Amino acid sequence: MRSSTSTGTSQTNVNTGQTNVGSTSQTTTVNKQEFRSRHTEVFSLGRHPTEFFVQRFGANHFRLIGNTYFVFVDGCWVAVDVDGFVYTERVICQGDPDFVVVD
């Protein structure tokens, strides 16, 4: 992740897969391709029951968002393949509409 100064805007560059999130003091940009390459182990876990993900990532870092289960890794939610649920590879980072703040 990279940080820089901003004035409070939010935009997504569809060509690079980067999401820019602005506040009054900083912008966080997550390059989703870079994120995927740094966290390949999460994307290659395979199909498991929910208990596997709760034990591995913790109950606060495992959530059902929409119809897909996600784990919270390095500031982003990463879709995981859970028994009985449809899996679609997806990453949700701060600034994305479906982002959920971890308590």
C-alpha positions as CSV (number, residue, x, y, z in Angstrom):
1,M,0.0,0.0,0.0
2,R,1.1,3.5,-0.7
3,S,0.1,6.7,1.0
4,S,0.0,10.4,-0.2
5,T,-1.8,13.6,0.5
6,S,-5.3,14.2,-0.9
7,T,-8.3,16.6,-0.6
8,G,-11.1,14.0,0.0
9,T,-11.8,12.3,-3.3
10,S,-12.4,8.6,-4.1
11,Q,-11.9,7.1,-7.5
12,T,-11.1,3.7,-9.2
13,N,-8.8,3.3,-12.1
14,V,-10.4,0.4,-14.0
15,N,-7.4,-0.1,-16.2
16,T,-5.0,-0.8,-13.3
17,G,-7.4,-2.2,-10.7
18,Q,-6.3,0.4,-8.2
19,T,-8.7,2.0,-5.8
20,N,-7.9,5.5,-4.4
21,V,-9.5,6.4,-1.1
22,G,-9.3,10.0,0.0
23,S,-9.7,11.7,3.3
24,T,-8.7,15.2,4.4
25,S,-5.2,14.0,5.2
26,Q,-4.2,11.0,3.1
27,T,-5.0,8.7,0.2
28,T,-4.5,4.9,0.3
29,T,-4.0,3.2,-3.0
30,V,-4.2,-0.6,-3.3
31,N,-2.9,-2.2,-6.4
32,K,-5.1,-5.3,-6.5
33,Q,-2.8,-7.2,-8.9
34,E,0.2,-6.5,-6.6
35,F,-2.0,-7.5,-3.6
36,R,-2.9,-10.8,-5.3
37,S,0.8,-11.6,-6.0
38,R,1.7,-10.8,-2.3
39,H,-1.0,-13.0,-0.9
40,T,-1.1,-16.0,-3.3
41,E,-1.5,-18.4,-0.4
42,V,-5.0,-17.0,0.4
43,F,-6.0,-17.4,-3.3
44,S,-4.8,-21.0,-3.4
45,L,-6.3,-22.4,-0.2
46,G,-9.0,-24.4,-1.9
47,R,-12.5,-25.3,-0.7
48,H,-13.0,-25.8,3.0
49,P,-15.8,-25.6,5.6
50,T,-16.3,-22.3,7.5
51,E,-14.6,-23.7,10.6
52,F,-11.3,-23.9,8.7
53,F,-11.3,-20.2,7.9
54,V,-12.5,-19.2,11.4
55,Q,-9.6,-21.1,12.9
56,R,-7.0,-19.8,10.4
57,F,-8.1,-16.1,10.3
58,G,-10.3,-15.6,13.4
59,A,-14.0,-15.0,13.7
60,N,-13.6,-11.2,13.3
61,H,-11.7,-11.6,10.1
62,F,-14.2,-14.0,8.4
63,R,-17.5,-12.6,7.0
64,L,-20.3,-13.2,4.6
65,I,-20.5,-10.2,2.3
66,G,-23.4,-10.6,-0.2
67,N,-23.4,-14.3,-1.1
68,T,-19.6,-14.8,-0.7
69,Y,-17.4,-15.5,2.3
70,F,-14.4,-13.3,2.8
71,V,-11.3,-13.2,5.1
72,F,-9.6,-9.9,6.1
73,V,-5.9,-9.9,5.0
74,D,-3.6,-6.9,5.0
75,G,-6.4,-4.3,5.0
76,C,-8.6,-5.9,2.3
77,W,-11.3,-8.6,2.2
78,V,-10.4,-11.6,0.1
79,A,-13.1,-14.0,-1.2
80,V,-12.5,-17.6,-0.1
81,D,-14.0,-20.9,-1.3
82,V,-16.4,-22.2,1.4
83,D,-18.3,-25.5,1.2
84,G,-21.8,-24.9,0.0
85,F,-21.3,-21.4,-1.4
86,V,-20.5,-20.1,-4.8
87,Y,-16.9,-18.8,-5.2
88,T,-15.8,-15.9,-7.3
89,E,-12.3,-14.5,-6.9
90,R,-12.7,-11.0,-5.5
91,V,-10.8,-8.4,-3.4
92,I,-12.6,-5.6,-1.5
93,C,-10.4,-2.8,-0.2
94,Q,-11.2,0.4,1.6
95,G,-13.0,2.7,-0.9
96,D,-14.8,-0.1,-2.6
97,P,-18.6,0.1,-2.0
98,D,-18.8,-3.3,-0.2
99,F,-15.9,-2.7,2.2
100,V,-16.7,-3.5,5.8
101,V,-14.6,-2.1,8.6
102,V,-13.2,-4.7,11.0
103,D,-14.2,-4.2,14.6
